[in-house]
Protein backbone atom coordinates (compact mmCIF):
# COMPACT_ATOMS: atom_id res chain seq x y z
CA UNK A 1 0.00 0.00 0.00
CA UNK A 2 1.56 3.27 -1.12
CA UNK A 3 0.03 6.62 -0.16
CA UNK A 4 0.78 9.10 -2.94
CA UNK A 5 0.58 12.82 -2.11
CA UNK A 6 -0.81 14.73 -5.10
CA UNK A 7 0.49 17.88 -6.72
CA UNK A 8 -1.86 19.29 -9.36
CA UNK A 9 -0.32 22.00 -11.53
CA UNK A 10 -2.18 24.95 -13.03
CA UNK A 11 -0.33 28.01 -14.37
CA UNK A 12 2.84 26.76 -12.69
CA UNK A 13 1.18 26.69 -9.27
CA UNK A 14 0.11 23.88 -6.97
CA UNK A 15 -3.71 23.78 -6.85
CA UNK A 16 -6.64 21.51 -6.01
CA UNK A 17 -9.80 21.40 -8.09
CA UNK A 18 -13.30 20.39 -7.05
CA UNK A 19 -14.72 17.63 -9.29
CA UNK A 20 -12.15 18.45 -11.97
CA UNK A 21 -13.57 21.93 -12.58
CA UNK A 22 -10.79 24.37 -13.55
CA UNK A 23 -13.02 27.26 -12.43
CA UNK A 24 -13.09 25.78 -8.91
CA UNK A 25 -9.36 25.78 -8.23
CA UNK A 26 -7.78 26.61 -4.88
CA UNK A 27 -4.10 27.60 -4.94
CA UNK A 28 -2.22 25.86 -2.13
CA UNK A 29 1.38 26.64 -3.01
CA UNK A 30 2.95 29.04 -5.50
CA UNK A 31 6.10 26.89 -5.53
CA UNK A 32 5.48 23.26 -6.58
CA UNK A 33 9.13 22.31 -5.96
CA UNK A 34 8.84 23.50 -2.35
CA UNK A 35 5.63 21.50 -2.01
CA UNK A 36 7.37 18.38 -3.35
CA UNK A 37 10.21 18.89 -0.85
CA UNK A 38 7.70 19.25 1.96
CA UNK A 39 6.08 15.93 1.05
CA UNK A 40 9.51 14.27 0.92
CA UNK A 41 10.37 15.65 4.37
CA UNK A 42 7.07 14.31 5.73
CA UNK A 43 8.19 10.81 4.74
CA UNK A 44 6.20 10.10 1.59
CA UNK A 45 7.91 7.74 -0.83
CA UNK A 46 6.22 8.36 -4.20
CA UNK A 47 4.82 11.61 -5.64
CA UNK A 48 1.76 11.89 -7.90
CA UNK A 49 1.78 14.92 -10.23
CA UNK A 50 -0.85 16.09 -12.73
CA UNK A 51 -0.36 18.80 -15.34
CA UNK A 52 -3.96 20.08 -15.37
CA UNK A 53 -3.36 22.62 -18.14
CA UNK A 54 -1.72 19.83 -20.13
CA UNK A 55 -4.75 17.57 -19.70
CA UNK A 56 -6.92 20.23 -21.38
CA UNK A 57 -4.35 21.29 -24.01
CA UNK A 58 -3.34 17.74 -24.95
CA UNK A 59 0.35 18.54 -24.52
CA UNK A 60 2.69 19.38 -21.60
CA UNK A 61 2.01 22.90 -20.26
CA UNK A 62 3.77 22.92 -16.88
CA UNK A 63 7.10 21.41 -17.88
CA UNK A 64 9.22 23.95 -15.97
CA UNK A 65 7.36 23.27 -12.72
CA UNK A 66 7.66 19.50 -13.20
CA UNK A 67 11.37 19.75 -13.95
CA UNK A 68 11.89 21.90 -10.84
CA UNK A 69 10.12 19.24 -8.76
CA UNK A 70 12.32 16.50 -10.21
CA UNK A 71 15.39 18.47 -9.16
CA UNK A 72 13.94 19.10 -5.69
CA UNK A 73 13.30 15.49 -4.62
CA UNK A 74 14.89 12.08 -5.00
CA UNK A 75 11.68 10.06 -4.55
CA UNK A 76 10.04 8.66 -7.70
CA UNK A 77 7.46 10.83 -9.44
CA UNK A 78 4.52 9.68 -11.56
CA UNK A 79 3.10 12.25 -13.98
CA UNK A 80 -0.14 12.57 -15.90
CA UNK A 81 -1.77 15.27 -18.01
CA UNK A 82 -1.21 15.99 -21.70
CA UNK A 83 0.69 12.78 -22.46
CA UNK A 84 -0.82 11.78 -25.80
CA UNK A 85 2.03 10.38 -27.91
CA UNK A 86 5.12 8.19 -27.64
CA UNK A 87 7.46 11.16 -28.07
CA UNK A 88 6.04 12.84 -24.96
CA UNK A 89 6.21 9.57 -22.99
CA UNK A 90 9.85 9.16 -23.95
CA UNK A 91 10.73 12.80 -23.23
CA UNK A 92 9.33 12.67 -19.70
CA UNK A 93 10.94 9.33 -18.87
CA UNK A 94 14.27 10.70 -20.16
CA UNK A 95 13.89 13.72 -17.86
CA UNK A 96 13.59 11.47 -14.82
CA UNK A 97 9.87 10.81 -14.41
CA UNK A 98 9.57 7.30 -12.94
CA UNK A 99 6.16 6.54 -14.45
CA UNK A 100 3.88 8.33 -16.91
CA UNK A 101 0.09 8.19 -16.66
CA UNK A 102 -1.85 8.03 -19.92
CA UNK A 103 -5.50 9.07 -19.59
CA UNK A 104 -7.37 10.45 -22.59
CA UNK A 105 -5.12 8.64 -25.07
CA UNK A 106 -5.90 5.32 -23.33
CA UNK A 107 -9.49 5.77 -24.51
CA UNK A 108 -8.79 7.42 -27.87
CA UNK A 109 -5.62 5.56 -28.84
CA UNK A 110 -5.20 2.28 -26.93
CA UNK A 111 -2.35 1.24 -29.23
CA UNK A 112 -0.26 4.08 -27.79
CA UNK A 113 -0.56 2.56 -24.30
CA UNK A 114 0.34 -0.89 -25.60
CA UNK A 115 3.39 0.30 -27.54
CA UNK A 116 4.58 2.57 -24.69
CA UNK A 117 4.16 -0.19 -22.07
CA UNK A 118 6.07 -2.59 -24.30
CA UNK A 119 8.89 -0.11 -24.91
CA UNK A 120 9.10 1.05 -21.28
CA UNK A 121 8.14 -1.91 -19.05
CA UNK A 122 6.89 -0.93 -15.60
CA UNK A 123 6.89 2.78 -16.41
CA UNK A 124 3.46 3.30 -18.02
CA UNK A 125 0.23 3.60 -16.01
CA UNK A 126 -3.30 4.26 -17.23
CA UNK A 127 -5.49 6.91 -15.62
CA UNK A 128 -9.19 6.09 -15.68
CA UNK A 129 -11.38 8.90 -14.41
CA UNK A 130 -15.01 7.86 -14.07
CA UNK A 131 -18.18 9.91 -13.94
CA UNK A 132 -21.27 7.77 -13.22
CA UNK A 133 -19.27 4.69 -14.19
CA UNK A 134 -18.22 6.04 -17.61
CA UNK A 135 -14.69 7.24 -18.35
CA UNK A 136 -14.19 10.99 -18.83
CA UNK A 137 -11.53 12.40 -21.16
CA UNK A 138 -9.96 15.72 -22.26
CA UNK A 139 -9.30 16.94 -18.72
CA UNK A 140 -12.69 15.49 -17.69
CA UNK A 141 -14.47 17.92 -20.03
CA UNK A 142 -16.04 15.06 -22.01
CA UNK A 143 -17.53 11.73 -20.94
CA UNK A 144 -17.08 8.67 -23.15
CA UNK A 145 -19.50 5.77 -23.46
CA UNK A 146 -17.11 3.14 -22.11
CA UNK A 147 -16.70 1.92 -18.54
CA UNK A 148 -13.45 1.83 -16.60
CA UNK A 149 -13.58 -1.97 -16.54
CA UNK A 150 -13.93 -2.20 -20.33
CA UNK A 151 -10.87 -0.01 -20.86
CA UNK A 152 -8.83 -1.69 -18.12
CA UNK A 153 -9.50 -5.10 -19.66
CA UNK A 154 -8.12 -3.89 -23.01
CA UNK A 155 -4.73 -3.50 -21.35
CA UNK A 156 -4.79 -6.71 -19.32
CA UNK A 157 -1.87 -8.25 -21.23
CA UNK A 158 -0.12 -5.04 -22.29
CA UNK A 159 2.29 -4.75 -19.37
CA UNK A 160 0.65 -1.67 -17.85
CA UNK A 161 2.21 -0.93 -14.43
CA UNK A 162 -0.95 0.36 -12.74
CA UNK A 163 -4.47 1.67 -13.22
CA UNK A 164 -5.24 4.90 -11.38
CA UNK A 165 -9.00 4.97 -10.85
CA UNK A 166 -10.54 8.32 -9.93
CA UNK A 167 -14.15 8.92 -8.96
CA UNK A 168 -14.73 12.42 -10.37
CA UNK A 169 -17.89 12.99 -8.33
CA UNK A 170 -15.82 12.82 -5.14
CA UNK A 171 -12.60 14.45 -6.30
CA UNK A 172 -11.57 17.41 -4.16
CA UNK A 173 -14.71 17.23 -2.01
CA UNK A 174 -13.28 15.27 0.95
CA UNK A 175 -16.19 12.80 0.93
CA UNK A 176 -14.05 9.68 1.26
CA UNK A 177 -12.70 7.31 -1.39
CA UNK A 178 -15.16 5.29 -3.46
CA UNK A 179 -13.65 2.01 -2.31
CA UNK A 180 -16.59 -0.13 -3.42
CA UNK A 181 -16.14 0.81 -7.09
CA UNK A 182 -12.34 0.74 -6.88
CA UNK A 183 -12.20 -2.68 -5.23
CA UNK A 184 -14.77 -4.04 -7.71
CA UNK A 185 -12.47 -2.95 -10.55
CA UNK A 186 -9.35 -4.36 -8.86
CA UNK A 187 -11.02 -7.74 -8.39
CA UNK A 188 -11.80 -8.05 -12.10
CA UNK A 189 -8.31 -7.32 -13.47
CA UNK A 190 -4.75 -8.39 -12.70
CA UNK A 191 -3.23 -4.89 -13.14
CA UNK A 192 -2.55 -3.16 -9.79
CA UNK A 193 -5.18 -0.49 -9.04
CA UNK A 194 -4.59 2.81 -7.21
CA UNK A 195 -7.59 4.60 -5.66
CA UNK A 196 -8.13 8.32 -6.15
CA UNK A 197 -10.79 10.97 -5.59
CA UNK A 198 -12.28 12.10 -2.29
CA UNK A 199 -9.56 11.02 0.15
CA UNK A 200 -10.72 12.69 3.36
CA UNK A 201 -9.11 11.47 6.57
CA UNK A 202 -7.28 8.78 8.51
CA UNK A 203 -10.48 6.70 8.19
CA UNK A 204 -9.67 6.29 4.49
CA UNK A 205 -6.22 4.97 5.40
CA UNK A 206 -7.78 2.46 7.80
CA UNK A 207 -10.29 1.36 5.13
CA UNK A 208 -7.44 0.83 2.64
CA UNK A 209 -5.72 -1.48 5.12
CA UNK A 210 -8.78 -3.68 5.63
CA UNK A 211 -8.65 -7.20 4.14
CA UNK A 212 -11.28 -6.36 1.50
CA UNK A 213 -8.93 -3.75 0.00
CA UNK A 214 -5.95 -6.09 -0.20
CA UNK A 215 -5.92 -6.00 -4.02
CA UNK A 216 -5.40 -2.22 -4.08
CA UNK A 217 -1.83 -1.04 -4.66
CA UNK A 218 -2.27 2.38 -3.13
CA UNK A 219 -4.23 5.61 -2.96
CA UNK A 220 -3.76 9.26 -3.83
CA UNK A 221 -4.42 12.01 -1.28
CA UNK A 222 -4.70 15.67 -2.20
CA UNK A 223 -6.86 18.27 -0.51
CA UNK A 224 -6.97 16.33 2.80
CA UNK A 225 -3.19 16.77 3.09
CA UNK A 226 -3.25 20.43 2.12
CA UNK A 227 -5.92 21.55 4.52
CA UNK A 228 -4.67 19.49 7.45
CA UNK A 229 -7.47 16.93 7.69
CA UNK A 230 -5.00 14.11 7.17
CA UNK A 231 -1.94 13.95 9.42
CA UNK A 232 0.88 12.57 7.23
CA UNK A 233 2.82 11.10 10.17
CA UNK A 234 -0.21 9.22 11.50
CA UNK A 235 -1.16 7.95 8.03
CA UNK A 236 2.34 6.77 7.15
CA UNK A 237 2.78 5.12 10.56
CA UNK A 238 -0.41 3.10 10.05
CA UNK A 239 0.80 1.98 6.62
CA UNK A 240 4.28 1.07 7.87
CA UNK A 241 2.84 -0.93 10.75
CA UNK A 242 0.51 -2.79 8.39
CA UNK A 243 3.45 -3.62 6.11
CA UNK A 244 5.52 -4.87 9.03
CA UNK A 245 2.67 -7.10 10.18
CA UNK A 246 2.02 -8.55 6.71
NORCOR-V787831 format. One line per field, one symbol per residue. ss: DSSP state (H for helix, E for strand, L for the rest). psi: psi as a letter, one per 40 degrees, with the letter a starting at -180 (. if undefined). A space follows every 10 residues. Layout:
ss: ???
psi: ???
This chain:
ss: LEEEEEEEEE LLEEEEEELL EEEEEEEEEL LHHHHHHHHH HLLLLEEEEE EHHHHHHLLL LLHHHHHHHH HHLLLEEEEE LLLLLHHHHH HHHHHLLLEE EELHHHHHLH HHHHHHHHHL LLLEEEEEEE ELLEEEELLL LEEEEEEHHH HHHHLLLLLL LEEEEEELLL LLLLLLLLHH HHHHHHHHLL LLEEEELLLL LHHHHHHHLL HHHLLEEEEE ELHHHHLLLL LHHHHHHHHH HHHHHL
psi: hhhhihhhhh feihihihfe hdefhhhdhe gddddddddd deeiehhhhh gddddddeih efdddddddd ddieiihihi hegeiddddd ddddeehdhi hhcdddddgd dddddddddg heehihhhhh hfeihiiffe dihaeiiddd ddddedeefh dihhhhhdde heefeiigdd ddddddeeie hhhhiihehd adddddddei deedeheaih hcddddeedh hddddddddd dddde.
